[in-house]
């Protein structure tokens, strides 16, 4: 395949999803393949699942991967909804060794944000744009005039008088486990967005992840002083953004 095709993978707390991405179009050109995230999500088990996904596509080229952790120079410095033994592990090296491919890794919410800013609803937006992914947890990506500020963890914010971080109250997984109606969940999520407003005064907030597909069910509960829009790339955003990130790393190195 041409050098504008890259395998993009989104590693999440419940599923590892991927597909072949056309970088020129920002589109997934293959069927999306999903493997359940192992439980526990140890280094060894996730690496094996990642290898299986790559082998599903018979892929030998470059891979971009979004990963649910703070990532600096390929190494994980947190473990969000995965096993703590990932902390201090060079994720890039582990996944490259498992798959036999050149793998480039970034935070999973950053990957979704990159896709939205390059190809999606955030394209051309200036000022402060925040991507929030509503899934197993709450991921975030912040952009200033289109430039990523990496590794923000806005799902770890505490709301006033709360003993747990926001994602322990607001993730789509929590909503399902507590059998919350979309209206009740939306009111709680609006409180979170109001906190975001006080801290960052964003020009735009983009909602991604599984929860974003149901925005119309809680939209009436949102009362903030900035636009809130669901991501048009939906659950493919992480894989698309990871693939684009890998493409930029290849070309910046002159490979």
N, C-alpha and C positions, 0 to 999 in steps of 0.2 A: 504493500500500500504506500501511498505518497507520504512525504514527511509532514504533512499537515493532519495526519490521522494519528491520534494518541489514545491509548486506553486510559479512561478515567475511572477512578474507584472512590467510593464514598464509604468509609468505615465508620459505622455508628454503633450505638450501644445495643441495638437489637438486630441489625442487619448489615451485611457487607454487600454493597450494590455497585455495579459497574457496567460500562459499555464502551464501544468505540466512538470517539468524539472527532467530528470534523471541526478543526480549529478555525478554519476560514468562515464557516457558517455558524459555529457555536451550537451545533446540533449533535444529538446522539444518533448515529447512523446504523446501529445494530439493535437487536433486542436487548433490553435491560435485563441483566442477570443478577439474581439475589441469592445470597447464602446467609442463613441465620448466624449471627455473631455467637461464637462459642460461649458457654457459661460453665466455668469462669473464663473470662476473656484474657487468658494468660498470653505471654509473649509467644510461647510455642504453639498454642492452639489457634491464635489469630493468624500467625504466620502461615500455618498449614491451610487455613481457610482462604487466605489471600492467594496462596499458590494455586489452590483449586479453582478460584475464580479466573485467574490469569490463564490457566490451562484450558478452561472452558472455551476461551476465545482462540486457543492455539496461538497465543500472542508471544512474540519475542522482542518487541520493540520497547519504546519508552513508556513508562507508566507514571501517571500523576495520581496521588492518593491524599484524600482528606482524612484526618485522624482526630479523634476526640480528646485532644490534649493541647496544652501549650507546647508549641514546637519551636525550638531555636536551633538552627544549624542541623536539622534532622533529628535532634534529640528531644524526647518528651520530658517536660518538667511538671506535668500534672497527670492525673488519670481520672477523666470524667466518664463515668459509666463503663469503665474497663478495669482490669486488675491493676492493683498498685505496683506490681513488679515491672510495669512499663516505665515508671518514673526513673529517669537517669539512663534509659535505654535509647540507643540510636535507632529510631524506628526506620529510618531510611536504609540503614545498613542491613537490618534484620529482614525487611521486606525484599530488598534487592537480592540478598543471599537465598531467600526462600524461593523466589520466582525465577531467578536467573536473568532478570531484566534490570535496566537502569530505572530506579524508582526515585521520584521527588515527592516529598511529603510536606504538607502544611496543615494547620488547624482546619478541622472540617467546616466550621462556620465561616472561617475566612475564605475557604474554597467556594462555598455557596455565595458569599458576598461578591467575590471576584467575578463569578459568572453573571450575577445580576448587574454589576456595574459595566461589564464588557459587552454583554449581549442582551440583557434584560431590561427591567423597568427602571433601573438606575443609570442606564447609559446616558452620558452627557450631563448628569446631575452634578451641580457644584455645591459648595458648602459642606455641612456635616450630614452625612447619610449613614444610617445605622441599619444593618441587617440583623434580624432576630430569627433564629431557627427554632421552631416549636416542634419538638420530637420527644425522644427519650429524656432529654434535658432541655435547657434553654441555651442555645449557642448565640454568639454575637460576632459581628464584624463592623468596624467603624472605618469610614472613609472621609478624608478631608480633601475636597476638590478632586475627587477621583482616586486619591492615593490611599492605599491601605495602611492603617495603623494596626499591626498584627497582634494577635494573642490577647485580645480583650476578653474578659470573662464576665459579661454583664449578667449571666445567669447566677453568678455567685453573690450578687448584691443582696443585702438585707433590707427589707422594707421595715418601716418603723414598727417597733414593738413586736417584731417577729423573731423567733428563735432559730428558724431555719432559713437557708438561702432561698432565693426566689425560685430556682428551678425545682426545688423539692416541694413547692406548692403549686407551680404553674405549668409544668411540662404536660405534654399531651398524654404521657403515660400516667401521671398523677390524676389528670382529669378523668381518664378511663377507669382507673382503680377506685376512685371515689364516686364514680357514676354521677359526676357533676353535669348539669345541663349546660348547654352552650351559653345561655344567658348568665347563669351564676359564674361560670368560668370567665366569661367576658368582662363582668364587673370587676373581678379580681385582677384580671390582666390589665384592665384600664388603670387600676391603682399603680401597677408596675410601670406602665407607660408614663403616667404622671410623674413618677419618680425619675424616670429617664429624662423627661422634659426638664426637670429642675436641674439635673446634673449636666446635660449636654446641649440643650436647646437645639435639637436637630432640625434640619430643613426637611427631612424625609425619613420615615421608618419603613423598611421593607420586611414583610413577614414571609419566611420560608419554612421548610419542613412540613411534616404531615399535617399539622394543625392549620397551616395556611390555606389548605384546600377547602376549609369550612369557614372562611372569613365572613361570608355572607350570613352565617348563623349567629355571629356575635358582633357584627359591625355596629349595630345600633347601641351597643354598650360602650363604645369608644368615644371619649370626649377629651381630646387633647388639642393643643394649638399647632399641630403640624399634620401633614398628610400621612396616612397609614395605608399602604398598598400591598396586596399579596403579590408574591413573586410569580411572574408568568412562567418561569422555568420549573417551578414546583419541585418535585422530588428528584429531578435530574440535575438540579443546580450544582450540588456538591461534586458530582462526577465531571460535569462540564468545566467547572472552575478549577478542579484539580488538574485536569488535562491541560487547560490553558496555562496554568502555573508551570507545569513541567515543560511545556513548549517554550515559555519565556526563559526558563533556566537553561535549556539547551542552546537557545540562540544568543543568550547573553554570554555564554561560555565559548561561543564560536564553534560549537560542535556541529 
